[in-house]
Amino acid sequence: MPTPLTLLGRAEGWSALGEQVYLLALPLTAAQVLHASPAQVGLLVTAELLPVVLLSLPLGTWLEECSHRRVLVWGSALRGAVLAALPLAPLLGGLRLEGLYLVSFALGTLGLACTLARQSLLPDVVPPSALTEANGRLEVVRSGVEVVGPGVAGGLVTALGAPLALLGGVAAFLGSAVALGGLPEEPHRTRGMTRPAWQETREGLAFVWNHGLLQCHVLTAATLNLARGAFEAVFVLYLAREIGLGVISIGVVFTVGNVGFLVGAWAARSGTRLGTVLPATTPPAVLAPLLAGAGLLGVPLVGGLGGGNLIAVPLFALTLAVQGVGVVVWGIQHVSLRQALTPPALQSRVHASAGFLAGLPLPLGAWLGGLTAEHFGTSAALWGIGVTGLGACGWLLPAVGRARCRHLRGEAEG
């Protein structure tokens, strides 16, 4: 009989495949079927990201009163149902851009709820000492699908057209719901909130912000997200306009670079154990955001080398891979640490609060990146992005110093 972690891994793989399908097919449906402008397609992507900013905190509070298993099952099934509405839209009166915006927002909301529920459920499935390995195992599955998923999604779009290709996403999300249905029911911990919801939400925020170690981790994640948001806004433009790469070459850069996510997941799973707080506060934890920042800074460095596509394409792919390793290892460490330090009654609110605080800079970074590129050029913007990303690990240095002092003091006393 499959273990709960195995079932979560299967569900994560199906969900990741469903996401790869709609991330490609939704924008193509808008562009090819509804003839949407680039700005309208951008709004479609923004609608999917908005729930992180608008709904993380209330969702985290609500989830404290819910069965996380049921949220995962119904969340996956509803994602499939929402996607199924689009291929059926011509039978229901036609497909409209406003409908795509609503679908994108709904998918983002349901995806956020599933992520928070999974992070909150995992400490019930595995012991604290195995959290990092378990998160790494789930990330290996997700990263592997993200490497091959774009090709599967592209094949579906080519064979069926963008709207009908969404049926592949429907099937994937239903597969995830079936896998999650095999999970055992978690211990019943409904608390029955007696305080207003905003006070419950504030308790989760206060736990993150007043915990010195978690605060350092959230600030590091927020700084990385600020840099990554700006990077995603200008990188493709930089490759196409300043470097002169064609569409195929840019695709190769992303395909090869995405392998870094898989490598990072394997590294985090096999190289770290979170038995105590100390391993997540020592230099290896600083190395992950340092790698992510180095990958960002490597892009303008490679761009200044010249040498044509034969040199540029593999080097740009390498910078993306280095960035991916750092981002994934850091993300696994960060989530595992939160899970280990947070009391059961606060799990959902703490994950939601950390996600909210760390996710706020993403849209700000995208706006600042575009603004900087417009006024100073994409190359100058990328230098600023690289320096910002490299500086993210600076938030962790005081925590590392304190942890090392405690460790050395404990050895001396022993």
Secondary structure, 3 states (H helix, E strand, C coil): CCCHHHHHHHHHHHHHHHHHHHHHHHHHHHHHHCCCCHHHHHHHHHHHHHHHHHHHHHHHHHHCCCCHHHHHHHHHHHHHHHHHHHHHHHHHCCCCHHHHHHHHHHHHHHHHHHHHHHHHHHHHHCCHHHHHHHHHHHHHHHHHHHHHHHHHHHHHHHHHCHHHHHHHHHHHHHHHHHHHHCCCCCCCCCCCCCCCHHHHHHHHHHHHHHCHHHHHHHHHHHHHHHHHHHHHHHHHHHHHHHHCCCHHHHHHHHHHHCHHHHHHHHHHHHHCCCCCCHHHCCHHHHHHHHHHHHHHHHHHHHHCCCCCHHHHHHHHHHHHHHHHHHHHHHHHHHHHHHHHHCCHHHHHHHHHHHHHHHHCHHHHHHHHHHHHHHHHCHHHHHHHHHHHHHHHHHHHHHHHHHHHHHHHHHHHHC
